[in-house]
Amino acid sequence: MKILMVLTSHDELGDTGNKTGFWLEEFAAPYYVFKDAGADVTLASPKGGQPPLDPNSDSDDAQTDATRRFKGDDAAQKDLASTKVLGEVDADDFDAIFYPGGHGPLWDLATDPDSKRLIETFWASDRPVGAVCHAPAVLKNTQHDGKPLVSGKRVTGFTNTEEEGVGLTDVVPFLVEDMLKENGGDYSKGDDWASYVLVDGKLVTGQNPASSEEAAKELLALLK
């Protein structure tokens, strides 16, 4: 099993002067689900190299078993520091693609042409596509058969009320929940901050950080 994990390269939280990036738990939990299952994991990002970490995801109260494991794992840290440039990645080399969230993807991966190409290629060849929390933003411009890829699909992603809860409704370029609905997705959600994952065909979406591990396990199940 060869899995491509795609992380954001964007580190500015709008014009607030604050930093953003990827969310540590949403990377670490799936990374170890895949690794522990024996998968070969490749990391990529639009700019390559070290992707920016959302500082809020590195706070004491945001730590989980997976993030603590990552902090003690030199090999994983080296892996993360040397992500491949997304534009140089060949979809044919992988069995599935997975996107961790954080607010960063709203700015870069949502409109990145290389990301769009990869997702559409995976989808057209019936290979699993997974995204958690803010990362379903990467589906914003993806198409299949001339309409939005999420049209008619059961999907979830970071809720409007969760965005309100972190005080960023007026900062983000768009709301994940609204975008998925506008693109024709059959959007549903669980309780705020609780794990909630949907699988529709080969598409796996998770609502929030707590959904990261389950989303990764569902993606793996599609590969087995």
Sequence and secondary structure as in RCSB ss.txt:
>XXXX:A:sequence
MKILMVLTSHDELGDTGNKTGFWLEEFAAPYYVFKDAGADVTLASPKGGQPPLDPNSDSDDAQTDATRRFKGDDA
AQKDLASTKVLGEVDADDFDAIFYPGGHGPLWDLATDPDSKRLIETFWASDRPVGAVCHAPAVLKNTQHDGKPLV
SGKRVTGFTNTEEEGVGLTDVVPFLVEDMLKENGGDYSKGDDWASYVLVDGKLVTGQNPASSEEAAKELLALLK
>XXXX:A:secstr
 EEEEE     B TTSS B  B HHHHHHHHHHHHHTT EEEEEESS BS  B GGGGSGGG  HHHHHHHT HH
HHHHHHTBEEGGG  GGG SEEEE  SSGGGTTTTT HHHHHHHHHHHHTT  EEEETTGGGGGTT EETTEETT
TT EE  S HHHHHHTT TTTSSS HHHHHHHTT EE   STTS  EEEETTEEEE SGGGHHHHHHHHHHHH 
